Amino acid sequence: MTVDALVRNLGRRIELCQYEAMTSCECSTACLDGTSTIGPGEAQATAEVLKVLAEPSRLQILGMISGSHEGERCICDLTEPLGLSQPTVSHHMRLLREAGIVEGERRGKWVYFRLADDLPPAARAVLGTVLEAPV
């Protein structure tokens, strides 16, 4: 995954001139007059989702969930492949759930997780790029 691919996918929200060295800014009027295409509330919500996603183990977990045939994984199946303890995996799952990225369903003593149906837009853009699959 290249930075260019990520920037292209997030390009609807981020001005190109923020990422490319330009001798003269050829970006939109919004960039030049100081206005933003994203409001403070949306910027804060997006930053919170990106903070949750900016952890390698969480991205691996999401890759394992999205790559499973059923589209879901039992938390019991995540600890060994990641080499993490059950409390650590549970901590990561709690953060992903609180960010609206995954949903869990208890079946007996185990919880099965899947990607949330209504993923936050920032999560959908990043995961679609990182996991190289439609999300």
HUPE-V754191 format. One record per residue. N is the residue number from 1. RES is the residue in one small letter. PHI is phi in radians with two decimals (* if undefined). OMEGA is omega in whole degrees, 0 to 359 (NA if undefined). D_FIRST is the distance of its C-alpha to the first C-alpha in Angstrom with 1 decimal. Layout:
n: <N | N>
res: <RES | RES>
phi: <PHI | PHI>
omega: <OMEGA | OMEGA>
d_first: <D_FIRST | D_FIRST>
This chain:
n: <1 | 2 | 3 | 4 | 5 | 6 | 7 | 8 | 9 | 10 | 11 | 12 | 13 | 14 | 15 | 16 | 17 | 18 | 19 | 20 | 21 | 22 | 23 | 24 | 25 | 26 | 27 | 28 | 29 | 30 | 31 | 32 | 33 | 34 | 35 | 36 | 37 | 38 | 39 | 40 | 41 | 42 | 43 | 44 | 45 | 46 | 47 | 48 | 49 | 50 | 51 | 52 | 53 | 54 | 55 | 56 | 57 | 58 | 59 | 60 | 61 | 62 | 63 | 64 | 65 | 66 | 67 | 68 | 69 | 70 | 71 | 72 | 73 | 74 | 75 | 76 | 77 | 78 | 79 | 80 | 81 | 82 | 83 | 84 | 85 | 86 | 87 | 88 | 89 | 90 | 91 | 92 | 93 | 94 | 95 | 96 | 97 | 98 | 99 | 100 | 101 | 102 | 103 | 104 | 105 | 106 | 107 | 108 | 109 | 110 | 111 | 112 | 113 | 114 | 115 | 116 | 117 | 118 | 119 | 120 | 121 | 122 | 123 | 124 | 125 | 126 | 127 | 128 | 129 | 130 | 131 | 132 | 133 | 134 | 135>
res: <m | t | v | d | a | l | v | r | n | l | g | r | r | i | e | l | c | q | y | e | a | m | t | s | c | e | c | s | t | a | c | l | d | g | t | s | t | i | g | p | g | e | a | q | a | t | a | e | v | l | k | v | l | a | e | p | s | r | l | q | i | l | g | m | i | s | g | s | h | e | g | e | r | c | i | c | d | l | t | e | p | l | g | l | s | q | p | t | v | s | h | h | m | r | l | l | r | e | a | g | i | v | e | g | e | r | r | g | k | w | v | y | f | r | l | a | d | d | l | p | p | a | a | r | a | v | l | g | t | v | l | e | a | p | v>
phi: <* | -1.75 | -1.11 | -1.03 | -1.13 | -1.12 | -1.12 | -1.06 | -1.24 | -1.67 | -1.00 | -1.15 | -1.85 | -2.11 | -1.19 | -1.05 | -1.16 | -1.30 | -2.04 | -2.05 | -1.31 | -2.16 | -1.30 | -2.31 | -1.24 | -1.94 | -1.57 | -1.20 | -1.04 | -1.02 | -1.19 | -1.36 | -1.67 | 1.48 | -1.41 | -2.18 | -1.53 | -2.30 | -1.38 | -1.03 | -1.15 | -1.16 | -1.09 | -1.13 | -1.11 | -1.12 | -1.08 | -1.12 | -1.14 | -1.13 | -1.07 | -1.15 | -1.34 | -1.44 | -2.49 | -0.97 | -1.11 | -1.18 | -1.14 | -1.11 | -1.02 | -1.14 | -1.13 | -1.17 | -1.18 | -1.23 | -1.51 | -1.34 | -1.08 | -1.49 | 1.36 | -2.62 | -2.43 | -1.33 | -1.02 | -1.16 | -1.58 | -1.73 | -1.18 | -1.10 | -1.06 | -1.50 | 1.21 | -2.02 | -1.31 | -1.05 | -1.09 | -1.20 | -1.10 | -1.07 | -1.08 | -1.07 | -1.15 | -1.09 | -1.13 | -1.13 | -1.17 | -1.10 | -1.43 | 1.38 | -1.59 | -2.22 | -2.20 | -2.13 | -2.34 | -1.37 | -2.28 | 1.20 | -1.64 | -1.88 | -1.99 | -1.81 | -1.97 | -2.46 | -1.13 | -1.12 | -1.12 | -1.92 | -0.99 | -1.03 | -0.93 | -1.11 | -1.15 | -1.06 | -1.14 | -1.16 | -1.15 | -1.08 | -1.44 | -1.17 | -1.46 | 0.89 | -2.61 | -1.11 | -2.10>
omega: <180 | 176 | 179 | 179 | 179 | 180 | 178 | 181 | 179 | 186 | 179 | 184 | 187 | 179 | 182 | 184 | 177 | 188 | 180 | 177 | 181 | 176 | 173 | 184 | 180 | 183 | 187 | 177 | 179 | 179 | 185 | 184 | 174 | 177 | 183 | 176 | 180 | 181 | 182 | 180 | 179 | 178 | 180 | 180 | 179 | 179 | 179 | 179 | 181 | 176 | 180 | 182 | 185 | 179 | 186 | 181 | 180 | 177 | 177 | 178 | 181 | 176 | 179 | 180 | 184 | 181 | 181 | 182 | 183 | 182 | 179 | 178 | 173 | 179 | 180 | 180 | 184 | 188 | 184 | 181 | 181 | 184 | 181 | 177 | 179 | 178 | 179 | 178 | 178 | 178 | 179 | 181 | 178 | 180 | 178 | 178 | 180 | 178 | 179 | 183 | 178 | 173 | 180 | 177 | 179 | 175 | 186 | 181 | 182 | 176 | 178 | 183 | 175 | 175 | 181 | 178 | 182 | 179 | 172 | 183 | 180 | 179 | 180 | 181 | 182 | 182 | 177 | 179 | 184 | 182 | 180 | 178 | 177 | 181 | NA>
d_first: <0.0 | 3.7 | 6.8 | 8.4 | 6.8 | 7.6 | 10.8 | 11.7 | 11.7 | 13.7 | 15.7 | 18.7 | 19.4 | 18.4 | 20.2 | 18.4 | 20.8 | 19.6 | 16.4 | 17.8 | 20.8 | 23.6 | 27.2 | 28.4 | 26.7 | 26.4 | 25.0 | 26.9 | 30.3 | 28.9 | 27.0 | 30.2 | 32.7 | 31.0 | 30.5 | 27.3 | 25.8 | 25.2 | 28.2 | 28.6 | 28.7 | 25.5 | 23.8 | 25.1 | 24.1 | 20.5 | 20.4 | 21.9 | 19.3 | 16.4 | 18.5 | 18.7 | 15.0 | 14.4 | 15.6 | 13.8 | 16.7 | 16.6 | 13.1 | 14.3 | 17.4 | 15.9 | 13.9 | 17.3 | 19.1 | 17.2 | 17.1 | 20.8 | 23.3 | 25.3 | 22.5 | 23.9 | 24.4 | 27.4 | 26.9 | 28.9 | 26.2 | 23.5 | 25.3 | 25.6 | 22.1 | 20.8 | 23.8 | 24.8 | 28.2 | 29.2 | 30.0 | 26.5 | 24.8 | 27.4 | 26.6 | 22.9 | 24.0 | 26.5 | 24.1 | 21.8 | 25.0 | 26.4 | 23.4 | 23.9 | 20.7 | 22.6 | 26.1 | 28.4 | 31.5 | 34.0 | 35.6 | 38.3 | 37.1 | 33.3 | 30.8 | 28.3 | 25.2 | 23.2 | 20.9 | 23.2 | 24.5 | 24.4 | 21.0 | 20.9 | 19.1 | 16.7 | 15.8 | 15.6 | 13.2 | 10.8 | 11.3 | 11.0 | 7.5 | 6.5 | 9.0 | 8.6 | 12.3 | 14.9 | 16.2>
